[in-house]
Amino acid sequence: MEKTIVVGMSGGVDSSVTALLLKNQGYNVIGLFMKNWEEKDALGRCTSTQDYQDVCRVCDKIGIPYYSVNFSKEYYENVFEYFLKSYKEGRTPNPDVLCNREIKFGPFIKKAKMLGADKVATGHYARLTEKDGLFYLQKCADKNKDQTYFLNQLNQEQLSFAMFPLADLTKPEVRKIASENDLITANKKDSTGICFIGERNFREFLSHYLPAQKGEIKTLNGKTIGTHQGLMYYTIGQHKGLGIGGQKDEGQGAWFVVKKDLTTNTLYVSQGSQNELNSSGLVTIGFNWIPKKPSEQEFDCFAKFRYRQADQKVKCTILGDNVKLDFYTPQRAITQGQFAVLYDQNGNCLGGGEINEIIK
């Protein structure tokens, strides 16, 4: 009996080709489109409407049934509210990581099982292997597109039900397959940025949910040189949009954000040498181990602190549910709220945790 695979269809080229490949491999494929956000964009359009129309056309072309499911309530409660809480606390969250854990491999899997799914598949660029009953998340063939960073919070149960058919393909090859099969999404632009903000101005969007509180911009020696529009609008290392250019009696070079003090609502900046942005280590919270927690307390491995960053060698020390990472090379602009994701030398993703403390 053929296996049923439910594909998470986004309306993009990656999920389109994922569905096509599985169909050609003889699986019983069902397309399932997720609507995670209710608001319209700045032009009054519901951005998911066009995406769903593209899903319909692709599924009709491939010859597979398709459905739509609304997870807006779950997304708001499990992803967006955390997003707002993090910004309120001065952090810079990564909603894509949370969306994978809480939605795409949460309620989505439950819905897929209701449709008779043996597995769910997505258009993520990642590889999944099984050995001795454990599932390993590994880097894919296209190192420029590898998305294991965003999947670092998935557990064994979620991975046991997942498939990533694009593991051996590069992005140009995926587009070529879509074009050769006359899929409407072949040349569709990739979505970027935070899904629920779309093309809107970030500050304007956030102001609808969190009241901005203006405060002082100070240098590290305590001199006030300007006014910020709200700490939540700034990230560590940011140098554009500070509104403090042309300061008299100050050094040369662009100003950049060094730290945020929530207790005094002060934004601290510096200019010239960017050594103030360097750190020697960090501590995470809520570390998720893939495939399992290592037996040794201390070991060397590699880490990423942002998507597409080159692997950085680190010393990892396990501290209960958290980990401490000591850098062999100082790291620039490490940001609370982002994720530190670990890898071994063979490209296996060991897991990840939210950056909670930065060690200078």
N, C-alpha and C positions, 0 to 999 in steps of 0.2 A: 504493500500500500504506500502510495507516494506521501511524502511529508508535506505538511502545510506550513508555509513561512509567511508571516505577516511582516510587511515592509513598512517602516516609518517613512511615509512620503511627505517631503517638505515643499515640493514644487520646484526643487533645484535639480541640477544635472546629476549630482552624485547619487541621490536616492532613486532617480529615474533609471540610471544604468544598473544600480543594485537590483531593482525589480526585474529588469530585462535579463540580466545574467542568470538570476535564479530561475526565471521562467524557462530560459534556454537549457538549463541544467536538469529540467524535468520536474521541478518542484511545483506543488499547487500553491501559487502565489496570490496573496491578497494585499492590496494597498490600503493603508490606513493613514489619513491626514489628521494631524493634531492642530486644533485651534487653542492657543494658550493665552491669547490676549484679546480683550474686547474693544479697546479704544481705537479710534481712527487717527490717521496721521495729520500733519499740519494742513493738508489739502482736503481733509474731510473724507479720505478714502480708508476703507478697512483693508489694510495691507494683506490680510490673509485671503481676501476674496480672489485676487489675481492668482495667488499661489495655488489655491484650491482648483481654480479653472485649469491651470497648467497640469495639476495632478490628474484631473479628469481626462484631459486630452492624452496624456502619456499612458495612463492605464487602458484607455480605449485602444490606443495604438498597439500596445503590447498584447492586449487581449486578456486582461485580468480584472476581477471585480474590485471595487474600492468603496471605502466608507470614510466618514468624517466623524471625529469625536471632539467634544469641547472639554478641555481641561483648564479653562480659565480660572475657575474657583480654586482648584488645587495649586495652580501655578501662582496665583496671588498669595495664597496662604503659606506655601512651602518655599517659594523662591523670592517673590517680590517683597514680601514683608521682611524677610531676612536682608534683602538688598537695602531697603530703607534703614533698617536697624544698624547695619554696618556703616552706612554713610553718616548716620547720626552719631556714631561712636568714633568718627574720624578715620575709618578704614576705607579701602577701595576694594569692594567685593568682586567676585567673578561669577556672575549668574549662570554662565554657560556650564560650569562645573556642577552647580547645584541642579540645573535643569536636567542634566543627564541622570543624576542620582535620584532626584525626586519625581521626575515626570517621564522622561523617555524610557527609563528602565524601572519605573514604578507603576503608576496607574496604566501606562501604555501596555505593559506586559499583561496586566490583569485583563484589559480589554481584548488584547490579542488572544489570550486563552479562551475568552468567551467566544471568539470567532473560530476556535478549533486549532490554534497555532501550536505547532511542535517547537518552533523557535521564532524569534523576532530578528529582523535584519535592519541595519541602518547604513547610511552612506558614509559613515565615519572612516577615515583613513587610519586603520589600526589592524593588528593581527591578533588572533586568538588561537591558542593551542591548549591541548589537554594532556597532562602527564600524571599518572598515578592518582587519578581522581581529582587533581587540582587544575584550575584554569589559569593560564598565564596570559597576561596582556603584554603584547610586544610591539615594537616599532614596525611600521609598514615599509614597503619598498620606496615610496616617495617621501624621502626624509624632509623635504620642504613642506609637505602637507600633513605630516604625521600628527594625529590628534589624540594620542594617548594622554597628553597633558590634561585634556578636558574630561577624560574618562577615569581619572585617578581615584574617584570616590566609589567606584562600583565594587560590589562585594561578590563573593563566589556564587551565590544563588543567582544574582543578576547576570553574571558572565556565563553561567551554565546554560542560560536561555538565549544567549546572543549569538549573532553572526555578523561578520564584517567582510563582505565579499570583495571589497575594493583593496584588500591588503597587498596584492601583487601588482596593482596598477598605479600609474602616475596620473596626475590631473590631465595632461594633454591626451593621454590614451583614453581616459574616460570620456572626454569631449569628442574624441574621434569616433568612439563606439556609438555615442548618442547621435552624432551627425550621420554616420553610415546607416543608422536605423530610423532616420527621419523623426527623431524625438524633438518636440517643440522646445525643450529646455537645453538643447545642445550648446547654444551660445549665450545662455542666460547668465547674467552677472551674478557672481557669488554674493550672498548677503554678508555684510560686515557690521561690526559694532553690536550694541545691545539690542536684542530683538524688539523689546517693547518700546524703545525710544524711536526707532526708525530714522527718518530723515530730519527729525526735529532737533532744535537746539537743546543740548543736554541741560544747561542751567535752567532754561525755561521749563523743561519737563520736570526736573527735580523740585523746582520751586512750588509746583502744584501739590506736592506731597510733604515736603519738609520746609518749614519757614526758615528763610535764610537770616542769619544774624551777622551783620557787619562787625568788623573788628580791626585791630591794628596789624600792620605789617611791620615787623622789626628785623633788624640785622642781629647777628649772633651776639654782638656786644651791647644790645639793648636799645639801639637808636631806632626811633619810629620814622619810617620813610614812606608810609602810605596806608591805605585802607583796603582790606579785602572784602569780598562780597558774601562771604560765608565759607567756613573751613571745608565744608563738604565738596566745594567746587574745585578743590586743588589736590594735586597728587605730588608725592615726593619726587623731586627731580624735574618737575614742570618748570619751564622757563618762558613759555608764551602766555600772553593774556594776564600778566601780573599788574600792568598799569603803573609801573614804577621806573620807567626808563628816564634817563637824563638827570640822575641825582647828582647834585653838586658835591665836590670834595670826596667822591667815592672812587673806587678803583675802576679798572677797565673790565669789560666782559659782561656777558648777559647775566641777569639775576636769575636765580633758580630757588625752588622751594626746598628747604632742608628739613623742617619738621613742623608739626602742628601741635599747639598746646590747647587742649579742650577746656582746661580749667580756667584759663584766662582769655580764651577765644583769640589767641594770637597766632599769626602765621609768620614763621621765621624763614628768612631768605639769606642768601649769600651770593657772591659773584667772584669771577676769576677762577681760581683753582676749585675743582669740584671734589676735593678730597673729603669734604664734610658729608658727601653722599655715600662714601664707602663704609661698609660694615664687615666685621670679621666672622659673624655667625648669626644664627637665629634659633628660635624655639617655636615649634608648631603646637597647635591644639587639635584634638580629634583626629589623630593620624589613622588612616585606613590602609591596612597592609594587603598587598596583592603579591603572591597568592596566600601567604600566611606570615605571621610575625616571625622574624628571624630568631634563632636560638641564642646567638651571640649578642652581647650588650653593646659592643662597639665594633664598627667596621667601616671601611672605606667604600664609597660608591660614587655615583654621579647624580647631579641634581639640575633641575630647571626651576627658575623662579618666575618665569613668564613664558608664554607660548612662543615657540620658534627660537628660543634662546639656545645657544650651543651648550652642550653638557659641561657642567662644572664639577671638578673633583671635590668631594667633601668628606669629612669624617662624621659619621652618624653615631650618636649616642642615644639609646632608647631610654626614655624617662617615663615608665608606665605607659599611659595612653598617648603620650606626646613624644616628640623627638627633638634633640638638639643637634644642629648642624654647625660644624666648624669649617670655615672655608680655607682652602689652601691658597686661593687667590682672592684678595678683597673684592667684594661684589658691590656694584653701584645701584643705588635707588631701590633697595629692597623695600617692599611695601606691605604693610599690615593689611590683612584681608585677602591678599592673593594666596596662591597655593605653591608650596614647595613640593615638587614631585621627584621621586627618586628612581634611579635606574641602575641595573648592574652593567657590567662590561659587555654583556651579550645583547643589550637592548631590551631586556625584560623590565617592565614597569613594576617597581616594588611597592608602589602606592604613593599616597600624598596626604598632606595635612595643611590646614590654614595657618598662614604666618601670623603669629601672635606677638612675638617679642623679637626685637632686632638688637643684636649685640654689636656695639661700636668698638 
